[in-house]
Structure formats: structure tokens, C-alpha cells
């Protein structure tokens, strides 16, 4: 009997079986897997002829764990080792890698990040206020209307500066400087980067709603299973530990 064997591998489940080449018809055919019972096309004519590897040494099946002589497929479950390794890399994220299973940042880590960010924004706003006061003094003088207009403009610019700070840093990389310092990051619940559109939704209407409800939207972080505040739920985001 010829030692030339053809290894037929099911593309659906990876089950493999060696068949002597002379037993195969020299034409394309459709075969049915004895394990998963699904059919697939097989062309023995265009397959390279090769002998099975010599059974020297031991190998452990990565699928069922059986220790056995070295070969192309498992003696117990019939899995083709090459097929198994190739498809393992193509599988979706394992449960431990999925966004809902990632470690979430707790209330106090996020609180400290907010403190750092507030200090940074406050320093910039203070510098801007000083500049605006000097401008009001030189332009407005003793004109009450000009002074009121410049004061209103200063308040508006300070507000927009704070919004821009949080939206830009969160949208750009999911981390404000405060979050970078605490090694936490905002991501979408599907694991993707948050992006500027969702950052705007989270940081402006989301946080506004969290705040006007007596801060309950922020306190939810301490009690929610996924450590989400109301603004996180509105924008479909997680804050994860890095």
C-alpha cells in the first residue's frame, strides 16, 4: 500500500482525516464531514502529494488536551492542528478582552482626574480673566456698557474654553491630562475610540444632565456595575483602567 496520504480537512469544524491517495477519485467532489455533518467541495487533483509526518515525539492537542504521537491531526477529536491555529487568530475577542470585561475606573480615580483637569482649566481661565480685565480697563474705561459687554464676553470665552478642553482631549485620544495622570481612558462600549462626536455628546449634554440631577448622574459611577455615570450611559462609553 502506498504511503502517500491526503489529509482532508473540514473548513467548518477543522476535523481532519487521512485517506490513501489511490482511494480518491481523480475529480472534484463534494464530501460530508463525519463530525459536523456539513458538506464542502474537495479537489484531490490539485492538492500536492505528501506523506504524513513521522510519528516521532509527543504533541498535546490544543483543542482537547490529549498527549499523543506527533501528527497533523488529533487522534481523539480529529482537529487539524494547522487549521486550528490559523482560525484561532481569526476568532473574535475572548471574553476577557471584550470591553464589558475590561477593568473599569472607579469613582475616586475619576474624581481625582476631574480635580487635576479643573485645576488646569482654572489656571488658563484665570490668565484669560486677567487679560480681559486689562483689556476692559484700556478699552471700556468708565463706560458701564462697554465694561458689561467685555465681562459677558470674558465669561462666554471661559465657558467655551472649558468645553473645548474636555471635548478635544477626550475626542482625540480618550484622555484628558487628568485621566492621563490617573491612567484611565474613555472608550466606546464596543471597544472603539470615542471620537469627537461622541465626546461632544458625553461632555456637554451628557454631563449637563448628570449635573442638574443634583449630581446623581456622577454618583452613579460608585454604584453602577460597569462604573458608568449617567453621561457615560447617554454616550455609550466606558472609562477603563490602563
C-alpha positions in Angstrom: 0.0 0.0 0.0 1.3 3.5 -0.9 2.4 5.7 2.0 1.1 8.7 0.1 -1.7 10.2 2.1 -4.1 13.1 1.5 -5.3 15.0 4.6 -8.9 16.1 4.1 -9.8 18.9 6.5 -13.3 20.2 7.1 -13.3 24.0 6.7 -16.3 24.3 9.1 -15.1 22.5 12.2 -11.4 21.6 11.5 -11.9 17.8 11.6 -9.2 16.1 9.6 -8.8 12.6 8.2 -6.0 11.0 6.2 -7.0 9.0 3.1 -4.7 7.0 0.8 -4.4 8.9 -2.4 -5.2 5.9 -4.6 -8.6 5.6 -2.9 -9.6 9.1 -4.1 -11.3 9.6 -7.4 -9.4 11.8 -9.8 -12.1 14.5 -10.0 -13.6 17.3 -7.9 -16.2 16.0 -5.5 -18.4 17.1 -2.6 -17.8 15.4 0.8 -19.6 15.4 4.1 -17.7 15.9 7.4 -18.4 12.9 9.7 -18.1 15.2 12.7 -20.2 18.3 11.9 -22.1 16.8 9.0 -21.6 19.8 6.8 -20.7 19.4 3.1 -17.8 21.1 1.3 -16.1 20.9 -2.0 -12.8 18.9 -2.3 -10.4 18.7 -5.3 -7.8 15.9 -4.9 -6.3 16.6 -8.3 -4.8 20.0 -7.4 -3.5 19.0 -4.0 0.2 18.5 -3.6 1.1 14.9 -2.8 2.8 14.5 0.6 3.4 11.8 3.1 2.2 12.1 6.7 4.8 13.3 9.2 6.6 10.5 11.0 5.1 9.8 14.4 8.2 10.6 16.5 7.9 12.5 19.7 4.8 13.7 21.5 2.4 16.5 21.0 -0.5 17.9 23.0 -3.7 18.7 21.2 -4.5 22.4 21.6 -8.3 21.7 21.4 -8.8 18.6 23.6 -5.5 18.4 25.5 -4.7 14.8 24.6 -1.0 13.8 24.7 -0.2 11.7 21.6 2.4 10.9 19.0 3.3 13.8 16.7 1.0 14.1 13.6 -1.0 16.5 11.5 -4.3 16.0 13.4 -5.6 14.8 16.8 -6.3 11.1 17.3 -9.2 11.9 19.7 -11.1 14.9 18.4 -9.7 14.8 14.8 -8.8 18.5 14.7 -6.3 19.7 12.2 -3.6 21.5 14.1 -2.7 23.9 11.3 -6.4 24.7 10.7 -6.9 25.2 14.5 -4.0 27.7 14.9 -5.0 29.6 11.8 -8.6 30.0 12.8 -7.7 30.8 16.5 -6.1 34.0 15.4 -9.3 35.0 13.4 -11.7 34.4 16.2 -13.5 37.4 17.9 -12.1 38.8 21.1 -12.1 36.3 24.0 -14.4 37.2 26.9 -11.6 38.6 28.9 -10.7 41.0 26.1 -14.2 42.3 25.5 -15.0 45.9 26.5 -17.5 44.9 29.2 -14.9 42.7 30.8 -12.1 45.3 30.9 -11.3 46.7 34.3 -13.2 50.0 34.9 -12.0 53.1 36.6 -13.7 53.7 39.9 -15.3 56.8 41.4 -12.2 58.1 43.2 -9.8 57.7 40.4 -12.2 59.6 38.1 -12.8 62.2 40.8 -9.0 62.9 41.1 -8.8 63.1 37.4 -11.5 65.8 37.4 -9.7 67.7 40.1 -6.5 67.8 38.1 -8.4 68.9 34.9 -10.3 71.5 36.8 -7.1 73.0 38.2 -5.5 73.1 34.7 -8.6 74.7 33.1 -8.9 77.1 36.1 -5.4 78.3 35.6 -6.0 79.0 31.9 -9.3 80.7 32.7 -7.6 82.8 35.4 -5.0 84.0 33.0 -7.6 84.8 30.4 -9.7 86.7 33.0 -6.7 88.8 33.9 -6.1 89.6 30.3 -9.7 90.5 29.8 -9.7 92.8 32.8 -6.7 94.7 31.5 -8.5 94.9 28.1 -11.7 96.2 29.7 -9.7 98.9 31.6 -8.0 100.1 28.4 -11.0 99.9 26.1 -14.0 100.4 28.3 -12.7 103.0 30.7 -15.6 104.3 32.7 -18.2 103.2 30.2 -20.5 100.8 32.1 -22.0 99.3 28.9 -18.6 98.5 27.4 -17.5 97.0 30.8 -20.6 94.8 30.9 -20.1 93.7 27.3 -16.5 92.8 27.9 -17.4 91.0 31.1 -20.0 88.9 29.3 -17.6 88.1 26.5 -15.0 87.0 29.1 -17.5 84.7 30.7 -18.5 83.2 27.4 -14.9 82.6 26.3 -14.1 80.9 29.6 -17.1 78.6 29.2 -16.2 77.7 25.6 -12.6 77.2 26.7 -13.6 74.6 29.3 -15.9 72.8 26.9 -13.2 72.8 24.2 -10.6 71.4 26.7 -12.7 68.3 27.6 -14.1 67.7 24.1 -10.8 68.0 22.4 -8.7 65.8 24.7 -11.5 63.2 25.2 -12.2 63.0 21.5 -8.6 63.0 20.4 -7.4 60.1 22.5 -10.0 59.3 25.2 -7.8 61.0 27.8 -7.7 64.5 29.3 -4.4 65.3 31.1 -6.1 64.4 34.4 -7.1 61.0 33.0 -3.5 60.5 31.7 -2.2 61.2 35.2 -4.5 58.5 36.7 -4.0 56.1 33.8 -7.7 55.9 32.8 -9.3 56.3 29.4 -12.7 56.8 27.8 -13.8 54.3 25.2 -17.0 53.4 23.4 -18.9 50.4 24.8 -17.9 48.4 21.6 -14.2 49.0 22.4 -13.6 51.6 19.7 -12.1 55.0 20.2 -14.6 57.5 21.3 -14.1 60.2 18.6 -15.1 63.9 18.7 -18.8 63.5 18.0 -19.4 61.1 20.9 -17.0 63.1 23.1 -19.2 66.2 22.5 -22.3 64.3 23.4 -20.7 63.0 26.6 -19.0 66.2 27.7 -21.8 68.7 27.0 -25.4 67.5 27.2 -24.4 64.3 29.0 -22.5 66.0 31.8 -25.1 68.8 32.0 -27.9 66.3 32.6 -25.7 64.4 35.2 -25.1 67.7 37.0 -28.6 69.1 37.1 -29.9 66.0 38.8 -28.2 67.1 42.0 -25.0 65.3 40.8 -26.7 61.9 40.9 -25.5 61.2 37.4 -21.9 61.4 38.6 -22.5 59.4 41.8 -23.8 56.5 39.7 -20.2 55.7 39.0 -19.8 54.5 42.5 -22.7 52.0 42.3 -23.1 51.0 38.7 -21.8 47.5 37.8 -19.8 48.9 34.9 -18.8 52.1 36.7 -20.8 54.2 34.3 -22.1 57.7 35.1 -25.3 58.9 33.5 -23.2 60.8 30.9 -21.4 57.5 30.1 -24.8 55.8 29.5 -26.0 58.6 27.4 -22.9 58.4 25.1 -22.4 54.6 25.4 -19.0 54.9 26.9 -16.8 53.2 29.5 -13.9 54.6 31.5 -11.3 51.9 31.7 -8.1 51.4 33.6 -4.9 51.2 31.6 
